[in-house]
């Protein structure tokens, strides 16, 4: 899964993330990556990022 690799995510990309409070429902929030918060190269639940709206969550999909 490409959203699990840090190398596939760049600042300025449009992505869909799942916020912590939305994990039970899987509701996806869309926005632009402001900062990558996960330091490791991969993460099984997705790379954690902060959007330009200051929301923090794990990347689940890329928006084209």
C-alpha positions as CSV (number, residue, x, y, z in Angstrom):
1,X,0.0,0.0,0.0
2,X,1.6,3.3,-1.1
3,X,0.1,5.3,1.8
4,X,2.2,3.3,4.2
5,X,5.5,4.5,2.9
6,X,6.9,7.8,3.9
7,X,8.8,8.2,0.7
8,X,5.5,8.4,-1.3
9,X,4.2,11.4,0.6
10,X,5.4,15.0,0.0
11,X,4.5,18.3,1.6
12,X,1.9,20.0,-0.6
13,X,0.2,16.7,-1.8
14,X,-3.5,16.4,-1.6
15,X,-4.5,13.4,0.5
16,X,-7.3,11.8,2.4
17,X,-6.6,11.1,6.1
18,X,-8.5,9.5,9.0
19,X,-8.5,11.6,12.1
20,X,-8.1,9.8,15.5
21,X,-11.8,10.5,16.4
22,X,-12.9,9.1,13.1
23,X,-11.1,5.8,13.3
24,X,-14.2,3.8,14.3
25,X,-16.2,5.1,11.3
26,X,-13.3,5.4,8.8
27,X,-14.5,8.9,7.8
28,X,-11.9,10.5,5.5
29,X,-10.9,14.1,5.7
30,X,-9.3,15.7,2.7
31,X,-6.6,18.4,2.6
32,X,-3.1,19.4,1.7
33,X,-0.1,18.0,3.6
34,X,1.6,20.7,5.7
35,X,4.0,18.5,7.6
36,X,4.9,14.8,7.8
37,X,4.9,13.6,11.4
38,X,5.9,10.0,11.2
39,X,9.7,9.6,11.3
40,X,9.9,5.9,10.3
41,X,10.1,4.8,6.7
42,X,6.8,2.8,6.9
43,X,3.9,2.4,9.2
44,X,1.2,-0.3,9.1
45,X,-1.7,2.1,9.6
46,X,-0.5,4.9,7.3
47,X,1.9,7.8,7.6
48,X,0.8,10.5,10.1
49,X,0.6,14.0,8.7
50,X,-0.7,17.4,9.6
51,X,-2.9,19.1,7.0
52,X,-2.8,22.8,6.3
53,X,-6.0,23.1,8.4
54,X,-3.9,21.8,11.4
55,X,-5.8,18.5,11.5
56,X,-3.7,15.4,12.2
57,X,-4.3,11.9,11.0
58,X,-3.0,9.0,9.0
59,X,-2.9,9.0,5.2
60,X,-5.4,6.5,3.7
61,X,-5.5,7.7,0.1
62,X,-3.9,10.1,-2.4
63,X,-6.1,12.7,-4.3
64,X,-5.2,13.5,-7.9
